[in-house]
Amino acid sequence: MLATALRRWMSPSLLRDFVRRRRFRRGLTNVLLIAVLSGVAGYIITRPVGGTGFPVPRTARHAPPSPAPNAQASLTEGVAASSMSTAVAKGTSPAAGSYATGAYKLAEGPYAVAEVADIVLHDGKRNKDLHMRIFYPNGAGPFPVIVFSHGAGGSQSCCEELTHHWASYGYITLQPTHDDSTLQRRNTGEEGIDFVKAVRDALKKPALWQSRPQDISFVLDSLPTLQKRIPALAGKIDSRQIGVGGHSMGAFTADAIAGALVDLPKHSATDFGDPRVKAVLLLSPQGPGEFGLNDHSWDQVNIPLLSMTGSLDRGAGQQDPEWRKIPFERSRPGDKYHVFIQGANHMSFITSKLLSPSRGVRGDAILGYTNSASLAFWDAYLKADPAAKKYLQSDALADSTRGAVKIYRR
């Protein structure tokens, strides 16, 4: 009888221990399962596909230029037109394909590059200040101009692996900071602003869609002012040869400048096209349904256009990469190019640093494809270089990547 009473007294405790142990085992199993599945997913996303292609030559992997002792690089410190960086060591100009079959001018170019880390331009019509970063070649010039627009939430500090490289081949690159910039919004006193919120705002606020192409046209209006305020640029700017490029929302910006029509509240089919622009580069652009773009937005786009996307480059609404090909497909035929890179994600076109450090070589290769195609495009349409145009119209890049790159033309 005593034994029976003891068992009854112990039973709740034993039951609780059993439940705790079962919950612990189940939790441990779930953690291990999640870890395994995450590892599998990570491998699938970053696994090598389509061959290794060619890497960026070591001389092209420059370190960011060191600012001069009195440089004013912060967006909060006003005009810094005299803030020139020390010039990057002068490289040797390679011929197209001289480092690997299919590579186009991947080594650092023939010009030493100087930097204006931050200059502030005031737009009286809109009563706003526009911050901008500039790379320019140390040479007599004149040089074509490329205005490069950052992605949503970004700033002028992005993308120098492209813009610095182009400058070393004889281009003046201008990088404005737009109103959606996380950094700029913080510097103007907004609280609770992070990158995710900045991107969400950019997607849903038409005022931001409108301000971006207006920023680009204002920069072009300011080219004479830049030559007065920055003595080193005097006489160097070729205002007849202007290209506009951009990544993500910056691609939308370049698209709008090319004449893609944008639906704004109470103003459908708004045209921000600027006839001064001769060619546009769209890195990870948008199809219909974002930023006021619709099925017929590209009907009148007729200037040279190069767009790029990749197999891992999905849209904000999980649109597949084919959606990003639509600007190429629906613009007017003639001098239109689309580059598709197997394994490239949304950020691959502007940085060699991928999510996994072990994929660094792969990141260098994708950035190399981007630099090869984009520089050939600029050379073909801003410098009228027949060899560059021949490269774009050949399969040299695609053939050299063992299937990682496909090029479409219209």
KOLBAKE-228475 format. One record per residue (C-alpha): residue number from 1; residue in three letters; x, y, z. Coordinates in pm, 1 decimal. Last residue first. Layout:
<nodes>
+-----+-----+----------+----------+----------+
|   k |   r |        x |        y |        z |
+-----+-----+----------+----------+----------+
| NUM | ALA |        X |        Y |        Z |
...
+-----+-----+----------+----------+----------+
</nodes>
This chain:
<nodes>
+-----+-----+----------+----------+----------+
|   k |   r |        x |        y |        z |
+-----+-----+----------+----------+----------+
| 410 | ARG |   1792.1 |   4409.1 |  -8077.5 |
| 409 | ARG |   2066.3 |   4216.7 |  -7899.9 |
| 408 | TYR |   2086.1 |   3944.1 |  -7636.0 |
| 407 | ILE |   2402.8 |   3842.9 |  -7453.7 |
| 406 | LYS |   2429.8 |   3530.3 |  -7240.2 |
| 405 | VAL |   2687.0 |   3490.5 |  -6964.6 |
| 404 | ALA |   2773.3 |   3188.9 |  -6746.8 |
| 403 | GLY |   2790.0 |   2955.2 |  -7047.9 |
| 402 | ARG |   3159.0 |   2878.7 |  -7038.8 |
| 401 | THR |   3248.5 |   3239.5 |  -6956.8 |
| 400 | SER |   3478.2 |   3303.0 |  -7255.2 |
| 399 | ASP |   3207.6 |   3230.6 |  -7511.8 |
| 398 | ALA |   2970.4 |   3490.6 |  -7365.8 |
| 397 | LEU |   3230.1 |   3766.2 |  -7359.0 |
| 396 | ALA |   3360.5 |   3699.1 |  -7710.9 |
| 395 | ASP |   3014.3 |   3650.7 |  -7863.0 |
| 394 | SER |   3043.2 |   3950.9 |  -8093.3 |
| 393 | GLN |   2814.4 |   4253.1 |  -8119.3 |
| 392 | LEU |   2945.6 |   4406.7 |  -7800.8 |
| 391 | TYR |   3305.9 |   4348.8 |  -7907.3 |
| 390 | LYS |   3239.3 |   4504.5 |  -8249.5 |
| 389 | LYS |   3097.5 |   4809.5 |  -8073.4 |
| 388 | ALA |   3413.8 |   4837.9 |  -7865.9 |
| 387 | ALA |   3635.8 |   4802.6 |  -8173.7 |
| 386 | PRO |   3431.9 |   5071.5 |  -8353.6 |
| 385 | ASP |   3494.9 |   5329.7 |  -8077.1 |
| 384 | ALA |   3229.8 |   5602.5 |  -8107.8 |
| 383 | LYS |   3349.1 |   5754.3 |  -7777.7 |
| 382 | LEU |   3014.8 |   5782.2 |  -7596.6 |
| 381 | TYR |   2835.0 |   5497.4 |  -7775.5 |
| 380 | ALA |   3099.0 |   5229.3 |  -7830.9 |
| 379 | ASP |   3327.2 |   5325.0 |  -7542.7 |
| 378 | TRP |   3032.9 |   5340.5 |  -7302.1 |
| 377 | PHE |   2909.3 |   4997.1 |  -7414.9 |
| 376 | ALA |   3259.3 |   4844.9 |  -7400.3 |
| 375 | LEU |   3290.1 |   4984.1 |  -7047.1 |
| 374 | SER |   2954.3 |   4828.5 |  -6951.0 |
| 373 | ALA |   3022.2 |   4483.8 |  -7097.4 |
| 372 | SER |   3370.5 |   4444.0 |  -6950.4 |
| 371 | ASN |   3282.6 |   4600.6 |  -6614.9 |
| 370 | THR |   2979.7 |   4376.3 |  -6567.1 |
| 369 | TYR |   3165.2 |   4060.1 |  -6673.0 |
| 368 | GLY |   3445.8 |   4151.3 |  -6432.9 |
| 367 | LEU |   3194.8 |   4208.6 |  -6153.4 |
| 366 | ILE |   3067.6 |   3857.0 |  -6217.1 |
| 365 | ALA |   3422.9 |   3716.8 |  -6210.5 |
| 364 | ASP |   3520.1 |   3902.0 |  -5893.9 |
| 363 | GLY |   3209.4 |   3769.4 |  -5718.8 |
| 362 | ARG |   3296.0 |   3414.3 |  -5823.1 |
| 361 | VAL |   3644.7 |   3456.6 |  -5684.5 |
| 360 | GLY |   3497.4 |   3589.2 |  -5360.6 |
| 359 | ARG |   3258.2 |   3294.6 |  -5315.9 |
| 358 | SER |   3434.2 |   3176.6 |  -5002.4 |
| 357 | PRO |   3347.8 |   3510.4 |  -4843.3 |
| 356 | SER |   2978.5 |   3408.2 |  -4854.6 |
| 355 | LEU |   2725.7 |   3686.0 |  -4896.7 |
| 354 | LEU |   2904.7 |   3824.2 |  -5202.9 |
| 353 | LYS |   3171.8 |   4095.4 |  -5214.3 |
| 352 | SER |   3257.5 |   4168.4 |  -5578.3 |
| 351 | THR |   3037.9 |   4476.4 |  -5575.1 |
| 350 | ILE |   2814.7 |   4668.8 |  -5815.4 |
| 349 | PHE |   2671.5 |   4403.4 |  -6048.3 |
| 348 | SER |   2657.3 |   4125.3 |  -5787.9 |
| 347 | MET |   2412.1 |   4314.7 |  -5567.3 |
| 346 | HIS |   2086.1 |   4175.6 |  -5707.5 |
| 345 | ASN |   2219.5 |   3823.7 |  -5753.4 |
| 344 | ALA |   2440.3 |   3681.2 |  -6028.4 |
| 343 | GLY |   2460.9 |   3300.4 |  -6056.6 |
| 342 | GLN |   2412.6 |   3287.1 |  -6435.3 |
| 341 | ILE |   2467.8 |   3629.6 |  -6586.5 |
| 340 | PHE |   2219.4 |   3774.6 |  -6838.6 |
| 339 | VAL |   2334.7 |   4071.2 |  -7049.2 |
| 338 | HIS |   2081.1 |   4269.3 |  -7255.0 |
| 337 | TYR |   2173.0 |   4494.6 |  -7545.3 |
| 336 | LYS |   1984.6 |   4755.8 |  -7749.2 |
| 335 | ASP |   2157.0 |   4945.6 |  -8031.2 |
| 334 | GLY |   1846.9 |   4927.4 |  -8255.3 |
| 333 | PRO |   1498.3 |   4813.5 |  -8162.1 |
| 332 | ARG |   1261.9 |   5046.4 |  -7976.0 |
| 331 | SER |   1218.1 |   4962.6 |  -7610.1 |
| 330 | ARG |    994.6 |   4668.8 |  -7520.5 |
| 329 | GLU |   1245.3 |   4383.3 |  -7497.4 |
| 328 | PHE |   1526.5 |   4575.6 |  -7329.1 |
| 327 | PRO |   1297.5 |   4733.1 |  -7067.7 |
| 326 | ILE |   1135.0 |   4386.4 |  -7024.2 |
| 325 | LYS |   1451.7 |   4197.4 |  -6924.4 |
| 324 | ARG |   1400.1 |   4266.0 |  -6553.7 |
| 323 | TRP |   1077.7 |   4064.6 |  -6560.0 |
| 322 | GLU |   1273.6 |   3770.2 |  -6701.0 |
| 321 | PRO |   1469.9 |   3768.3 |  -6373.5 |
| 320 | ASP |   1167.5 |   3635.7 |  -6181.9 |
| 319 | GLN |    935.4 |   3866.4 |  -5990.5 |
| 318 | GLN |    958.9 |   3809.9 |  -5615.0 |
| 317 | GLY |    768.4 |   4131.6 |  -5539.1 |
| 316 | ALA |   1095.2 |   4315.9 |  -5469.5 |
| 315 | GLY |   1231.9 |   4165.0 |  -5790.8 |
| 314 | ARG |   1451.0 |   3856.5 |  -5826.0 |
| 313 | ASP |   1818.7 |   3861.0 |  -5928.2 |
| 312 | LEU |   1936.4 |   3504.2 |  -5866.3 |
| 311 | SER |   1959.1 |   3409.6 |  -6237.6 |
| 310 | GLY |   2114.1 |   3741.2 |  -6332.0 |
| 309 | THR |   2031.4 |   4087.0 |  -6469.0 |
| 308 | MET |   2184.3 |   4342.1 |  -6700.8 |
| 307 | SER |   2058.2 |   4619.6 |  -6930.9 |
| 306 | LEU |   2238.8 |   4807.0 |  -7208.9 |
| 305 | LEU |   2057.8 |   5084.4 |  -7393.8 |
| 304 | PRO |   2134.6 |   5297.0 |  -7699.4 |
| 303 | ILE |   1866.2 |   5567.7 |  -7748.8 |
| 302 | ASN |   1515.7 |   5480.1 |  -7876.3 |
| 301 | VAL |   1283.8 |   5467.1 |  -7576.7 |
| 300 | GLN |    940.0 |   5558.4 |  -7717.6 |
| 299 | ASP |    746.3 |   5237.2 |  -7640.5 |
| 298 | TRP |    926.8 |   5185.3 |  -7308.7 |
| 297 | SER |    643.2 |   5275.5 |  -7068.4 |
| 296 | HIS |    389.2 |   5065.6 |  -7259.0 |
| 295 | ASP |    338.9 |   4780.0 |  -7011.4 |
| 294 | ASN |    352.8 |   5011.9 |  -6711.6 |
| 293 | LEU |    614.9 |   5183.5 |  -6495.1 |
| 292 | GLY |    495.5 |   5393.2 |  -6200.1 |
| 291 | PHE |    789.1 |   5302.2 |  -5974.5 |
| 290 | GLU |    703.3 |   4931.1 |  -5994.2 |
| 289 | GLY |    435.7 |   4742.5 |  -6188.2 |
| 288 | PRO |    601.7 |   4698.1 |  -6527.2 |
| 287 | GLY |    964.5 |   4580.2 |  -6541.6 |
| 286 | GLN |   1243.5 |   4702.4 |  -6317.5 |
| 285 | PRO |   1618.2 |   4728.4 |  -6383.9 |
| 284 | SER |   1903.1 |   4516.4 |  -6240.7 |
| 283 | LEU |   2187.7 |   4728.7 |  -6381.0 |
| 282 | LEU |   2048.5 |   4961.8 |  -6648.6 |
| 281 | LEU |   2310.8 |   5148.5 |  -6854.6 |
| 280 | VAL |   2191.0 |   5442.8 |  -7065.3 |
| 279 | ALA |   2316.7 |   5613.7 |  -7383.6 |
| 278 | LYS |   2321.7 |   5959.1 |  -7548.4 |
| 277 | VAL |   2180.2 |   6180.8 |  -7273.3 |
| 276 | ARG |   2135.5 |   6545.7 |  -7375.7 |
| 275 | PRO |   1781.2 |   6468.4 |  -7492.5 |
| 274 | ASP |   1657.6 |   6432.2 |  -7132.1 |
| 273 | GLY |   1349.9 |   6214.3 |  -7089.8 |
| 272 | PHE |   1141.2 |   6276.5 |  -6778.9 |
| 271 | ASP |    810.2 |   6200.0 |  -6954.0 |
| 270 | THR |    504.2 |   6151.7 |  -6735.8 |
| 269 | ALA |    270.7 |   5884.4 |  -6875.7 |
| 268 | SER |      0.2 |   5945.2 |  -6617.1 |
| 267 | HIS |    -14.4 |   6265.8 |  -6414.0 |
| 266 | LYS |   -292.9 |   6261.9 |  -6152.0 |
| 265 | PRO |    -71.5 |   6046.0 |  -5925.1 |
| 264 | LEU |    242.0 |   5960.4 |  -6125.2 |
| 263 | ASP |    264.6 |   5709.8 |  -6410.3 |
| 262 | VAL |    616.6 |   5704.9 |  -6556.0 |
| 261 | LEU |    710.2 |   5703.0 |  -6924.4 |
| 260 | ALA |   1049.0 |   5559.6 |  -7024.8 |
| 259 | GLY |   1233.6 |   5843.6 |  -7201.4 |
| 258 | ALA |   1602.4 |   5765.0 |  -7148.3 |
| 257 | ILE |   1596.8 |   5978.2 |  -6831.3 |
| 256 | ALA |   1321.7 |   5749.6 |  -6700.1 |
| 255 | ASP |   1535.4 |   5441.0 |  -6767.1 |
| 254 | ALA |   1836.0 |   5601.2 |  -6598.9 |
| 253 | THR |   1626.1 |   5661.0 |  -6286.7 |
| 252 | PHE |   1475.5 |   5311.4 |  -6302.9 |
| 251 | ALA |   1831.5 |   5176.6 |  -6317.4 |
| 250 | GLY |   1908.6 |   5388.8 |  -6010.1 |
| 249 | MET |   1618.0 |   5214.6 |  -5840.2 |
| 248 | SER |   1821.0 |   4896.2 |  -5902.6 |
| 247 | HIS |   2165.8 |   5012.9 |  -6019.3 |
| 246 | GLY |   2224.0 |   5314.9 |  -6238.8 |
| 245 | GLY |   2374.3 |   5450.8 |  -6555.0 |
| 244 | VAL |   2351.7 |   5778.8 |  -6745.0 |
| 243 | GLY |   2570.4 |   5863.7 |  -7042.9 |
| 242 | ILE |   2676.3 |   6203.8 |  -7175.7 |
| 241 | GLN |   2879.9 |   6291.2 |  -7485.5 |
| 240 | ARG |   2807.0 |   6648.0 |  -7598.2 |
| 239 | SER |   2895.1 |   6794.2 |  -7257.7 |
| 238 | ASP |   3259.7 |   6694.7 |  -7302.2 |
| 237 | ILE |   3396.1 |   6800.7 |  -6965.4 |
| 236 | LYS |   3770.4 |   6867.7 |  -6937.0 |
| 235 | GLY |   3783.2 |   7241.4 |  -7009.7 |
| 234 | ALA |   3789.6 |   7331.3 |  -6641.6 |
| 233 | LEU |   3766.7 |   7010.2 |  -6437.8 |
| 232 | ALA |   4082.0 |   7073.6 |  -6230.9 |
| 231 | PRO |   3945.8 |   7418.8 |  -6143.1 |
| 230 | ILE |   3650.9 |   7270.2 |  -5951.4 |
| 229 | ARG |   3400.7 |   7548.0 |  -5884.8 |
| 228 | LYS |   3402.7 |   7688.5 |  -6236.8 |
| 227 | GLN |   3398.0 |   7353.1 |  -6414.9 |
| 226 | LEU |   3123.8 |   7229.3 |  -6182.0 |
| 225 | THR |   2909.3 |   7534.6 |  -6263.0 |
| 224 | PRO |   2930.8 |   7461.1 |  -6637.1 |
| 223 | LEU |   2815.3 |   7101.9 |  -6568.2 |
| 222 | SER |   2524.6 |   7219.0 |  -6348.3 |
| 221 | ASP |   2241.4 |   7169.8 |  -6600.7 |
| 220 | LEU |   2358.5 |   6809.0 |  -6633.1 |
| 219 | VAL |   2336.1 |   6765.9 |  -6255.6 |
| 218 | PHE |   1986.7 |   6921.0 |  -6265.3 |
| 217 | SER |   1881.7 |   6669.9 |  -6530.2 |
| 216 | ILE |   2000.3 |   6386.3 |  -6305.5 |
| 215 | ASP |   1825.7 |   6523.5 |  -5995.9 |
| 214 | GLN |   1500.3 |   6556.9 |  -6193.3 |
| 213 | PRO |   1537.1 |   6189.6 |  -6284.5 |
| 212 | ARG |   1543.2 |   6114.0 |  -5908.8 |
| 211 | SER |   1283.2 |   6358.5 |  -5779.3 |
| 210 | GLN |    987.8 |   6203.7 |  -5960.3 |
| 209 | TRP |   1022.1 |   5850.7 |  -5828.7 |
| 208 | LEU |   1082.3 |   5996.1 |  -5481.4 |
| 207 | ALA |    759.9 |   6199.5 |  -5496.4 |
| 206 | PRO |    583.2 |   5881.3 |  -5609.0 |
| 205 | LYS |    629.2 |   5728.2 |  -5261.0 |
| 204 | LYS |    553.6 |   5352.4 |  -5247.1 |
| 203 | LEU |    870.0 |   5174.3 |  -5357.5 |
| 202 | ALA |   1110.3 |   5437.1 |  -5223.9 |
| 201 | ASP |    941.2 |   5429.3 |  -4884.7 |
| 200 | ARG |    991.5 |   5053.5 |  -4863.3 |
| 199 | VAL |   1357.4 |   5092.6 |  -4958.5 |
| 198 | ALA |   1414.0 |   5359.5 |  -4693.1 |
| 197 | LYS |   1237.8 |   5145.7 |  -4433.4 |
| 196 | VAL |   1468.8 |   4852.2 |  -4506.8 |
| 195 | PHE |   1778.5 |   5073.1 |  -4497.0 |
| 194 | ASP |   1701.9 |   5224.4 |  -4159.6 |
| 193 | ILE |   1532.3 |   5547.0 |  -4060.4 |
| 192 | GLY |   1400.6 |   5566.0 |  -3704.1 |
| 191 | GLU |   1470.2 |   5936.4 |  -3675.0 |
| 190 | GLU |   1490.8 |   6197.0 |  -3949.0 |
| 189 | GLY |   1736.7 |   6476.8 |  -3869.9 |
| 188 | THR |   1873.3 |   6580.4 |  -4209.7 |
| 187 | ASN |   2176.1 |   6357.2 |  -4161.7 |
| 186 | ARG |   1952.7 |   6056.2 |  -4106.0 |
| 185 | ARG |   1768.7 |   6121.0 |  -4432.3 |
| 184 | GLN |   2100.6 |   6164.8 |  -4613.4 |
| 183 | LEU |   2237.8 |   5836.2 |  -4486.0 |
| 182 | THR |   1926.1 |   5637.0 |  -4572.1 |
| 181 | SER |   1919.9 |   5785.0 |  -4923.2 |
| 180 | ASP |   1565.3 |   5830.2 |  -5059.0 |
| 179 | ASP |   1634.9 |   6196.0 |  -5147.3 |
| 178 | HIS |   1908.5 |   6110.4 |  -5398.3 |
| 177 | THR |   2286.6 |   6123.2 |  -5357.2 |
| 176 | PRO |   2459.6 |   6217.8 |  -5683.0 |
| 175 | GLN |   2743.2 |   6017.5 |  -5842.5 |
| 174 | LEU |   2930.8 |   6191.3 |  -6125.0 |
| 173 | THR |   3184.5 |   5998.9 |  -6333.5 |
| 172 | ILE |   3421.9 |   6181.5 |  -6566.1 |
| 171 | TYR |   3538.8 |   5925.5 |  -6820.7 |
| 170 | GLY |   3884.1 |   5852.9 |  -6963.0 |
| 169 | TYR |   3966.1 |   5489.8 |  -6901.1 |
| 168 | SER |   4062.7 |   5536.9 |  -6535.6 |
| 167 | ALA |   3727.4 |   5706.7 |  -6486.7 |
| 166 | TRP |   3548.8 |   5388.1 |  -6593.0 |
| 165 | HIS |   3732.8 |   5191.8 |  -6323.5 |
| 164 | HIS |   3649.6 |   5451.6 |  -6058.8 |
| 163 | THR |   3281.2 |   5429.9 |  -6152.0 |
| 162 | LEU |   3260.4 |   5050.5 |  -6153.6 |
| 161 | GLU |   3441.5 |   4937.3 |  -5838.9 |
| 160 | GLU |   3325.8 |   5273.5 |  -5703.9 |
| 159 | CYS |   2967.9 |   5143.9 |  -5672.8 |
| 158 | CYS |   2844.7 |   5318.6 |  -5364.3 |
| 157 | SER |   2955.3 |   5632.6 |  -5181.4 |
| 156 | GLN |   2703.6 |   5856.9 |  -5357.4 |
| 155 | SER |   2424.6 |   5707.6 |  -5149.8 |
| 154 | GLY |   2201.4 |   5405.2 |  -5099.8 |
| 153 | GLY |   1843.2 |   5377.9 |  -4972.1 |
| 152 | ALA |   1709.8 |   5280.6 |  -5314.1 |
| 151 | GLY |   1992.5 |   5210.0 |  -5558.7 |
| 150 | HIS |   2258.8 |   5458.5 |  -5668.8 |
| 149 | SER |   2248.8 |   5672.5 |  -5984.9 |
| 148 | PHE |   2559.2 |   5708.0 |  -6203.0 |
| 147 | VAL |   2614.7 |   6014.3 |  -6422.3 |
| 146 | ILE |   2871.3 |   5934.9 |  -6692.9 |
| 145 | VAL |   3046.9 |   6224.9 |  -6866.9 |
| 144 | PRO |   3268.1 |   6207.6 |  -7176.4 |
| 143 | PHE |   3619.6 |   6349.9 |  -7144.2 |
| 142 | PRO |   3779.1 |   6662.8 |  -7289.0 |
| 141 | GLY |   4045.1 |   6586.1 |  -7193.8 |
| 140 | ALA |   4387.1 |   6706.9 |  -7083.3 |
| 139 | GLY |   4454.3 |   6434.4 |  -6831.7 |
| 138 | ASN |   4412.1 |   6341.3 |  -6469.4 |
| 137 | PRO |   4095.4 |   6137.7 |  -6502.0 |
| 136 | TYR |   3786.5 |   6225.4 |  -6295.3 |
| 135 | PHE |   3593.2 |   6070.8 |  -6008.9 |
| 134 | ILE |   3314.2 |   6280.1 |  -5858.2 |
| 133 | ARG |   3088.3 |   6245.5 |  -5554.2 |
| 132 | MET |   2766.5 |   6443.9 |  -5525.2 |
| 131 | HIS |   2543.2 |   6606.2 |  -5267.4 |
| 130 | LEU |   2228.4 |   6781.6 |  -5389.8 |
| 129 | ASP |   2086.5 |   7071.9 |  -5195.5 |
| 128 | LYS |   1719.5 |   7157.9 |  -5235.9 |
| 127 | ASN |   1503.5 |   7459.2 |  -5313.5 |
| 126 | ARG |   1336.6 |   7291.6 |  -5613.5 |
| 125 | LYS |   1398.6 |   7576.5 |  -5856.4 |
| 124 | GLY |   1704.8 |   7693.4 |  -5664.0 |
| 123 | ASP |   1889.5 |   7363.3 |  -5698.8 |
| 122 | HIS |   2196.2 |   7397.4 |  -5479.1 |
| 121 | LEU |   2501.5 |   7184.1 |  -5556.6 |
| 120 | VAL |   2705.0 |   7030.4 |  -5276.4 |
| 119 | ILE |   3041.8 |   6867.3 |  -5345.6 |
| 118 | ASP |   3168.1 |   6551.9 |  -5180.5 |
| 117 | ALA |   3469.9 |   6324.6 |  -5225.4 |
| 116 | VAL |   3608.1 |   6506.6 |  -5526.0 |
| 115 | GLU |   3833.6 |   6233.9 |  -5654.9 |
| 114 | ALA |   4142.1 |   6192.8 |  -5870.3 |
| 113 | VAL |   4218.1 |   5909.4 |  -6112.7 |
| 112 | ALA |   4546.2 |   5832.3 |  -6286.1 |
| 111 | TYR |   4470.1 |   5760.5 |  -6649.4 |
| 110 | PRO |   4581.9 |   5461.5 |  -6859.8 |
| 109 | GLY |   4317.9 |   5218.4 |  -6729.1 |
| 108 | GLU |   4329.2 |   4971.3 |  -6440.2 |
| 107 | ALA |   4307.2 |   4619.0 |  -6576.8 |
| 106 | LEU |   3972.0 |   4490.9 |  -6703.1 |
| 105 | LYS |   3982.8 |   4643.7 |  -7050.0 |
| 104 | TYR |   3751.1 |   4392.8 |  -7221.6 |
| 103 | ALA |   3778.4 |   4027.0 |  -7123.1 |
| 102 | GLY |   3668.6 |   3771.6 |  -7383.3 |
| 101 | THR |   3989.0 |   3572.2 |  -7392.3 |
| 100 | ALA |   4182.0 |   3668.8 |  -7085.9 |
|  99 | TYR |   4419.4 |   3948.7 |  -7001.5 |
|  98 | SER |   4458.6 |   4109.2 |  -7344.4 |
|  97 | GLY |   4091.4 |   4079.4 |  -7439.2 |
|  96 | ALA |   4053.4 |   4442.0 |  -7536.0 |
|  95 | ALA |   4390.5 |   4612.5 |  -7538.1 |
|  94 | PRO |   4544.6 |   4706.3 |  -7208.0 |
|  93 | SER |   4614.6 |   5060.7 |  -7094.4 |
|  92 | THR |   4887.1 |   5055.9 |  -6833.2 |
|  91 | GLY |   4812.7 |   5190.7 |  -6489.3 |
|  90 | LYS |   4886.0 |   5524.7 |  -6322.6 |
|  89 | ALA |   4898.2 |   5510.7 |  -5947.6 |
|  88 | VAL |   4580.8 |   5645.5 |  -5795.0 |
|  87 | ALA |   4584.1 |   6018.2 |  -5749.0 |
|  86 | THR |   4565.0 |   6159.1 |  -5399.7 |
|  85 | SER |   4211.4 |   6256.8 |  -5322.3 |
|  84 | MET |   4080.7 |   6600.6 |  -5395.0 |
|  83 | SER |   3875.1 |   6784.7 |  -5140.9 |
|  82 | SER |   3866.7 |   7127.9 |  -5304.8 |
|  81 | ALA |   3500.4 |   7095.1 |  -5392.8 |
|  80 | ALA |   3411.2 |   7008.8 |  -5037.7 |
|  79 | VAL |   3095.2 |   7207.4 |  -4990.2 |
|  78 | GLY |   2896.5 |   7122.3 |  -4681.2 |
|  77 | GLU |   3009.2 |   6909.9 |  -4387.6 |
|  76 | THR |   2703.8 |   6693.5 |  -4332.7 |
|  75 | LEU |   2748.3 |   6466.6 |  -4635.5 |
|  74 | SER |   3086.9 |   6373.3 |  -4495.7 |
|  73 | ALA |   3389.9 |   6359.8 |  -4724.5 |
|  72 | GLN |   3559.2 |   6687.5 |  -4643.1 |
|  71 | ALA |   3919.5 |   6634.0 |  -4748.8 |
|  70 | ASN |   4184.6 |   6844.3 |  -4574.1 |
|  69 | PRO |   4446.7 |   6568.9 |  -4551.0 |
|  68 | ALA |   4378.4 |   6442.8 |  -4905.1 |
|  67 | PRO |   4143.1 |   6148.8 |  -4930.7 |
|  66 | SER |   4284.3 |   5802.3 |  -4994.4 |
|  65 | PRO |   4147.8 |   5651.8 |  -5313.0 |
|  64 | PRO |   3952.8 |   5328.6 |  -5253.7 |
|  63 | ALA |   4180.5 |   5028.1 |  -5302.8 |
|  62 | HIS |   4206.7 |   4908.9 |  -5656.5 |
|  61 | ARG |   4112.3 |   4564.8 |  -5773.5 |
|  60 | ALA |   4190.9 |   4639.7 |  -6138.5 |
|  59 | THR |   4561.4 |   4571.5 |  -6095.9 |
|  58 | ARG |   4481.2 |   4223.2 |  -5965.5 |
|  57 | PRO |   4311.7 |   4121.6 |  -6287.8 |
|  56 | VAL |   3936.0 |   4063.4 |  -6246.7 |
|  55 | PRO |   3870.1 |   3693.1 |  -6279.6 |
|  54 | PHE |   3770.6 |   3516.6 |  -6603.6 |
|  53 | GLY |   3488.1 |   3265.8 |  -6630.4 |
|  52 | THR |   3432.8 |   3012.4 |  -6353.5 |
|  51 | GLY |   3191.7 |   2784.8 |  -6532.3 |
|  50 | GLY |   2814.0 |   2797.7 |  -6567.3 |
|  49 | VAL |   2727.2 |   2741.2 |  -6205.3 |
|  48 | PRO |   2926.7 |   2769.5 |  -5884.2 |
|  47 | ARG |   2713.6 |   2718.1 |  -5573.0 |
|  46 | THR |   2607.0 |   3034.9 |  -5392.3 |
|  45 | ILE |   2228.5 |   2997.2 |  -5381.7 |
|  44 | ILE |   2222.9 |   2615.6 |  -5374.3 |
|  43 | TYR |   2490.3 |   2607.2 |  -5105.2 |
|  42 | GLY |   2302.3 |   2854.9 |  -4889.8 |
|  41 | ALA |   1983.6 |   2652.3 |  -4926.5 |
|  40 | VAL |   2162.2 |   2332.9 |  -4821.1 |
|  39 | GLY |   2318.2 |   2509.4 |  -4523.2 |
|  38 | SER |   1986.5 |   2655.7 |  -4421.4 |
|  37 | LEU |   1824.0 |   2309.8 |  -4446.8 |
|  36 | VAL |   2092.7 |   2159.8 |  -4222.7 |
|  35 | ALA |   2067.3 |   2439.6 |  -3966.2 |
|  34 | ILE |   1688.2 |   2420.7 |  -3963.8 |
|  33 | LEU |   1700.7 |   2044.1 |  -3907.0 |
|  32 | LEU |   1952.7 |   2081.2 |  -3625.5 |
|  31 | VAL |   1737.6 |   2343.2 |  -3452.7 |
|  30 | ASN |   1423.1 |   2133.8 |  -3501.3 |
|  29 | THR |   1587.9 |   1822.4 |  -3356.3 |
|  28 | LEU |   1706.9 |   2017.2 |  -3052.3 |
|  27 | GLY |   1356.5 |   2151.3 |  -2995.3 |
|  26 | ARG |   1203.5 |   1801.9 |  -3024.1 |
|  25 | ARG |   1460.4 |   1653.0 |  -2787.2 |
|  24 | PHE |   1399.5 |   1932.3 |  -2534.3 |
|  23 | ARG |   1023.0 |   1897.2 |  -2563.4 |
|  22 | ARG |   1049.8 |   1520.2 |  -2506.5 |
|  21 | ARG |   1276.7 |   1569.8 |  -2207.6 |
|  20 | ARG |   1040.5 |   1827.3 |  -2054.9 |
|  19 | VAL |    740.4 |   1601.4 |  -2111.2 |
|  18 | PHE |    917.1 |   1306.0 |  -1945.1 |
|  17 | ASP |   1022.1 |   1520.3 |  -1652.3 |
|  16 | ARG |    663.3 |   1641.8 |  -1607.7 |
|  15 | LEU |    534.6 |   1285.8 |  -1616.9 |
|  14 | LEU |    789.8 |   1172.5 |  -1363.5 |
|  13 | SER |    690.1 |   1455.0 |  -1131.2 |
|  12 | PRO |    321.0 |   1380.5 |  -1174.3 |
|  11 | SER |    384.4 |   1005.3 |  -1107.5 |
|  10 | MET |    590.6 |   1043.3 |   -789.4 |
|   9 | TRP |    297.8 |   1074.7 |   -545.0 |
|   8 | ARG |    103.5 |    796.7 |   -715.1 |
|   7 | ARG |    408.8 |    570.2 |   -705.7 |
|   6 | LEU |    459.5 |    647.7 |   -338.1 |
|   5 | ALA |     98.0 |    567.6 |   -260.1 |
|   4 | THR |    129.0 |    231.0 |   -434.0 |
|   3 | ALA |    451.4 |    150.5 |   -248.1 |
|   2 | LEU |    287.0 |    234.1 |     84.0 |
|   1 | MET |      0.0 |      0.0 |      0.0 |
+-----+-----+----------+----------+----------+
</nodes>
